[in-house]
Amino acid sequence: MNIQNISALSDQLKAIGFDNMEHDLIKRVCFIPKNFTICEKISKENELVIFNLYFEQDKKKEYVLQYYDAILQKELALSNQAIDGVDVVALDENMNNINWKTAFDFTAKKSFNPDEKTPFENEQRIELVLRELSTLALSEHGKSTAIQLKQKYWSLIPYSELMGNLTPAKDRTELSQRFYCSEGQPIISADEAYRFLKNKLLEKLIQSQRKEQKKTDDIDAGAKAAGSSDIGMVKKGKGNSSNRFKNSKAKLE
């Protein structure tokens, strides 16, 4: 094992904001992969930023940090009102209290006694959560909320077919950017990446507000044009009636 290579990578990661990475590197390098990814989560101002660090072997068989993906997870806005009879806030809290990594680990074994219910209380909570997620999925509004909740708690867990499709909500709940690490060039730090994503989020919000304002302005302009057209037709109708009255009066004389 090339300890010098691991030490150099650890120093590089520390310089851009990732401390104590030696053990994570050693655990992966010992399998001698051609490439591997390490996922790190950092809390920034009550927001979660996920960093997927991608390493690859070079021609010298040493590992190099090629790039990393920074993912800013936006806070999930949950409705305070029940959707299809499901209390969404309570469901979010229940999902937060479950260790999903353990829940989706099907290799662990433990004894089963049908007369004892306590050991399987966690599984019963999981069953209730899954039933409520299924209920939400029955309507369009509820389906969107269910997908967002699944992604919030399941996105960093190795895929299980029980998760279903999590991708439709990604555009609405995540902002991401890839930062490359070219040799001899300064690397964007974790803090800089976070600030970039925050500005990107602000820009996206401003664009959305402008679109909504334009849509409102177009509706108002259309309504105003329709109103003017109606007034013109009324005036034209009055003029025709006056002319008909004059013509009728002339005939009588």
Protein Blocks (a to p, Z undefined) as FASTA:
>chain_A
ZZklmmmmmmmmmmnopahkllmmmmmmmnopabdcddddddeehiacdddddddddfko
pacdfbdcddddddddddfbdeehiafklmmmmmmmpcfklmmmckbccdddfkbmklmm
mmmmmmmmmmmmmmmmmpmklmmmmmmmmmmmmmmgccdfklopaklmmmmmpccddddd
dehiacddfklmmmmmmmmmmmmmmmmmmmmmmmmmmmmmmmmmmmmmmmmmmmmmmmmm
mmmmmmmmmmmZZ
